[in-house]
Amino acid sequence: QPLARLCSPQLAGASPVNCRNARESSTQFQYLVVEKKGAKQNVGVIQLNRPKALNALCNGLMNEMNQALDSFEKDPHVGAIIITGSEKAFAAGADIKEMQNSTFQECYGGNFLAHWNRVSLVRKPVIAAVNGYALGGGCELAMMCDIIYAGEKAQFGQPEILLGTIPGAGGTQRLTRAVGKSLAMEMVLTGDRISAQEAKEAGLVSKIYPVEKLLEEAIRCGEKIAGNSKLVTAMAKEAVNAAFEMTLTEGNKMEKRLFHATFATDDQKEGMAAFVEKRKAKFTDH
Amino acid sequence: TVRERVLQQSGGETQNASPVQQVGRALKSCQPEAEMKCGATQGTGAKLRTRHCPGRRPLQPPIPCSAAHCCNNVPVSLPLAGTQFQYLVVEKKGAKQNVGVIQLNRPKALNALCNGLMNEMNQALDSFEKDPHVGAIIITGSEKAFAAGADIKEMQNSTFQECYGGNFLAHWNRVSLVRKPVIAAVNGYALGGGCELAMMCDIIYAGEKAQFGQPEILLGTIPGAGGTQRLTRAVGKSLAMEMVLTGDRISAQEAKEAGLVSKIYPVEKLLEEAIRCGEKIAGNSKLVTAMAKEAVNAAFEMTLTEGNKMEKRLFHATFATDDQKEGMAAFVEKRKAKFTDH
């Protein structure tokens, strides 16, 4: 990928101005391939691209990930975002060489991994399309997304304990909430992996597809989502996420306030009128 | 009594069943799609009675008619409130008549939840709460639909000001405040408000063709009666996000695998199985049952440590009850317990 290397900020100087002539944003990134997909080009796709490292997450990759996410957040055409890897690996972990010699003081003082949760702050829906290995930080990255679609050969795991550490990007929290205590404890304390089928049965992933069909099915889901009101979709996502942040009573109150607020939108009026008039709704994201 | 004669006669299927016999049959089966299609959501009681029983005097006083209970040879003093409701059929079932059954009855609207229906639901629940004989409550719909949503025409033109100021949907959560156990017996569609109604119940039994969904996003709104909160807690983030953001439905089987429903039954067996579960529950101490339900619900309201403390306090409190003394004595003495709900 010579063009990608030339255009990476590290090699081309402070600004990627040399890359303006290059094709699309796929050449601005060293560790990612970033494109828009779908008939209406309304699904942003971020593909991890560090094949030699099985997409291990390094600081550079996560910085680029955040840039790509910022870009899709701002893009008024994009209604849903997909994060995916290769057929062999979604992301097989974090870059161990990068962190092995850090001291506690450096970690705490430098707020190590602080910016790795950007995915969980995105307001648009994010679908993780996981083929192959999603281990450690890779599993945590998938779990930060809203929806996980898995390929038939996907494997999920939190093997940090085998390296003398623990998950540090939400693995112990999101995995437990998704699959329950027994399986989460087993995975976190043994480092053992689960298959796509086990992940679906346990509630971690909602769909399984053949390896070669996974990304297109994820894009189809993204298109379905992007066809609704982006404004109201953000409210729906906020409400679902509130389920993890407050009691049921408080969550119901918050949902109710957001629900009432939808009645101030044009899209609610249009959506319900279209339903009553038995026609297709034309949302304006307003 | 007339009613007893009617019910006796309604046992056999006869071509020449008199209106009285038809009513008796309908009373026994109490299906909203019974032959007596009286268009309950539209007409007044008097008009309907004339249609069914031409030439006969209407009952006094006129009562809004639901389902088939409008024919005037049947005494007004039915033991069950079937004739008091426009949108529901409400009865007590079980060998000991200790299971209250509330059946949604708006067949033309696929049981879409309107304000009137929810008000009647709350009345029926209040009545069963007060009734010392009722130990469990079942909410069900028709074979085709549990409740296919909320009444969109009713709400489409509301403004934010009207919603917030009027606390729109505030009273729709009455089901979640009932202290007795509530079982949702879901056949067919449980969508939007219908799915939310089922999830407010304690237990969900599904018929094999049941479908669950939260399609509000397709209408430009979001679930407003707990759908985003209860669905996520039941089926996990990925499936809840998928359902809420795409509007897609899941089958009964998927719902069971995901943890939303605990049993699946053939369509025609669903209600009887739900009643059987209700009878099992109603056979225990009603007092202690309410404490058990409160404890389980606390799991969604506080941390594990605080929830365990609360459970412990309730557990200790059971030792102040006669039913704990009776239940444990019966166990030790290897006999059946006789609970007194005290």
Contacts between the chains, C-beta under 8 A, distances in Angstrom:
chain1	res1	chain2	res2	distance
A	125	B	241	7.0
A	125	B	245	5.3
A	146	B	237	7.0
A	146	B	238	7.4
A	146	B	241	4.2
A	146	B	245	7.3
A	147	B	238	5.1
A	147	B	241	5.0
A	147	B	242	5.0
A	147	B	245	7.6
A	148	B	238	4.8
A	174	B	237	7.8
A	177	B	236	7.5
A	177	B	237	7.3
A	178	B	236	5.2
A	178	B	237	6.4
A	178	B	238	7.4
A	201	B	257	6.9
A	203	B	235	6.6
A	203	B	236	3.7
A	203	B	238	7.3
A	203	B	239	6.9
A	203	B	258	6.3
A	203	B	259	7.0
A	204	B	236	7.2
A	204	B	238	6.7
A	205	B	238	5.8
A	206	B	236	8.0
A	206	B	238	4.1
A	206	B	239	4.2
A	206	B	242	4.9
A	207	B	242	7.6
A	221	B	242	7.1
A	221	B	246	6.5
A	224	B	246	4.7
A	224	B	248	7.7
A	225	B	245	4.9
A	225	B	246	5.9
A	228	B	217	5.0
A	228	B	218	6.6
A	228	B	220	7.7
A	228	B	245	7.5
A	228	B	247	7.8
A	229	B	217	7.6
A	229	B	220	5.3
A	232	B	217	6.4
A	232	B	220	5.6
A	232	B	221	6.4
A	232	B	222	6.3
A	233	B	217	6.5
A	233	B	245	6.1
A	235	B	222	5.5
A	236	B	216	7.7
A	236	B	217	5.6
A	236	B	222	4.4
A	236	B	223	7.8
A	236	B	228	6.9
A	236	B	244	5.2
A	236	B	245	6.0
A	237	B	241	7.0
A	237	B	244	7.9
A	237	B	245	6.7
A	239	B	222	5.8
A	239	B	223	7.4
A	239	B	228	3.9
A	239	B	229	7.6
A	239	B	244	7.8
A	240	B	228	4.7
A	240	B	231	8.0
A	240	B	232	5.3
A	240	B	237	7.2
A	240	B	240	5.6
A	240	B	241	5.6
A	240	B	244	5.6
A	242	B	228	7.3
A	242	B	229	7.3
A	243	B	228	6.6
A	243	B	229	5.1
A	243	B	232	3.9
A	243	B	233	5.9
A	243	B	240	7.7
A	244	B	232	7.6
A	244	B	237	7.6
A	247	B	300	6.8
A	247	B	301	4.6
A	247	B	302	6.7
A	248	B	226	7.9
A	248	B	229	5.7
A	248	B	230	7.4
A	248	B	233	7.1
A	248	B	300	3.9
A	248	B	301	5.8
A	249	B	301	6.1
A	251	B	228	7.5
A	251	B	229	4.1
A	252	B	173	7.2
A	252	B	226	5.0
A	252	B	229	5.4
A	255	B	222	7.2
A	255	B	223	6.7
A	255	B	224	6.6
A	255	B	226	6.7
A	255	B	227	7.6
A	255	B	228	5.1
A	255	B	229	5.9
A	256	B	169	6.7
A	256	B	170	8.0
A	256	B	224	6.0
A	257	B	164	7.7
A	258	B	222	6.0
A	259	B	163	7.7
A	259	B	169	7.3
A	259	B	221	6.6
A	259	B	222	5.5
A	259	B	223	7.0
A	259	B	224	3.2
A	260	B	160	6.0
A	260	B	163	4.1
A	260	B	164	4.6
A	260	B	168	6.4
A	260	B	224	7.5
A	261	B	160	6.1
A	262	B	220	6.8
A	262	B	221	4.3
A	262	B	222	5.9
A	263	B	158	5.4
A	263	B	159	6.0
A	263	B	160	4.6
A	263	B	162	7.6
A	263	B	163	4.8
A	263	B	221	7.5
A	264	B	159	7.3
A	264	B	160	3.6
A	265	B	220	6.8
A	267	B	220	4.0
A	268	B	219	7.4
A	268	B	220	4.3
A	268	B	221	5.0
A	269	B	156	7.2
A	269	B	157	7.7
A	269	B	220	7.3
A	270	B	220	6.0
A	271	B	218	6.9
A	271	B	219	4.1
A	271	B	220	2.5
A	271	B	221	6.6
A	272	B	152	5.3
A	272	B	155	7.2
A	272	B	156	3.7
A	272	B	219	5.2
A	272	B	220	6.5
A	272	B	221	7.3
A	273	B	156	6.2
A	274	B	219	7.8
A	275	B	152	5.5
A	275	B	156	7.8
A	275	B	218	7.7
A	275	B	219	5.2
A	276	B	152	5.9
A	276	B	153	5.8
A	276	B	156	6.1
A	281	B	218	7.3
A	281	B	219	7.5
A	281	B	220	6.5
A	283	B	220	6.5
